[in-house]
Amino acid sequence: MKVFAAADARQDLLPAISVADIGSSHYEVACHAFSMLTDPYASKDIDWQKATLVNQRVMITDMYPELK
């Protein structure tokens, strides 16, 4: 829940629609407009973020900065 809250608090990101644990306090965050839930062709526009939880603080960075 902390990862969702931190991602949604950022004004430069779309809402977080899913969070997946990828191990060692790291999470993959998919950010996208909620229209993706009803439009299967919109999945290519997902903004992938990486969240790291350290001492109850969440830091969010680009998951794939090389693709920007």
C-alpha positions as CSV (number, residue, x, y, z in Angstrom):
1,M,0.0,0.0,0.0
2,K,2.9,2.4,0.7
3,V,4.1,1.9,-2.9
4,F,0.7,2.6,-4.4
5,A,0.4,5.8,-2.2
6,A,3.9,7.0,-3.1
7,A,3.3,6.4,-6.9
8,D,0.0,8.1,-6.8
9,A,1.3,11.1,-4.9
10,R,3.7,11.9,-7.7
11,Q,2.2,14.5,-10.0
12,D,4.4,13.5,-12.9
13,L,3.1,9.9,-13.1
14,L,-0.2,8.4,-14.2
15,P,-2.0,6.4,-11.5
16,A,-0.4,3.2,-10.4
17,I,-2.6,0.3,-11.6
18,S,-0.4,-2.6,-10.3
19,V,2.5,-3.3,-8.1
20,A,4.5,-6.5,-8.2
21,D,7.2,-7.6,-5.7
22,I,10.4,-8.3,-7.6
23,G,12.4,-9.1,-4.4
24,S,14.6,-7.5,-1.8
25,S,12.3,-4.5,-1.1
26,H,12.0,-3.7,-4.8
27,Y,8.7,-3.4,-6.7
28,E,7.7,-3.0,-10.3
29,V,5.0,-0.4,-10.7
30,A,2.8,-0.1,-13.8
31,C,1.4,3.4,-14.2
32,H,-1.4,4.0,-16.7
33,A,-4.7,5.7,-17.1
34,F,-7.5,3.4,-15.9
35,S,-8.9,3.2,-19.5
36,M,-6.3,0.4,-20.0
37,L,-8.5,-1.9,-18.0
38,T,-11.1,-1.7,-20.8
39,D,-8.9,-1.1,-23.8
40,P,-6.5,-4.0,-24.5
41,Y,-4.6,-2.0,-27.1
42,A,-3.6,0.7,-24.6
43,S,-1.1,-1.6,-22.8
44,K,1.8,-0.3,-24.9
45,D,1.5,3.0,-23.1
46,I,2.3,1.7,-19.7
47,D,4.9,3.7,-17.8
48,W,7.0,1.2,-15.9
49,Q,8.5,2.4,-12.6
50,K,10.7,0.8,-10.0
51,A,9.9,1.4,-6.3
52,T,12.4,0.7,-3.6
53,L,11.3,0.5,0.0
54,V,14.0,1.5,2.6
55,N,13.3,2.2,6.2
56,Q,9.6,2.6,5.4
57,R,10.4,5.2,2.8
58,V,9.5,4.6,-0.9
59,M,11.8,5.9,-3.7
60,I,10.5,5.7,-7.3
61,T,12.7,5.7,-10.4
62,D,12.3,4.7,-14.0
63,M,12.3,1.0,-14.5
64,Y,13.7,1.2,-18.0
65,P,15.5,4.6,-18.3
66,E,17.2,3.4,-21.5
67,L,13.8,3.3,-23.3
68,K,13.1,7.0,-22.7
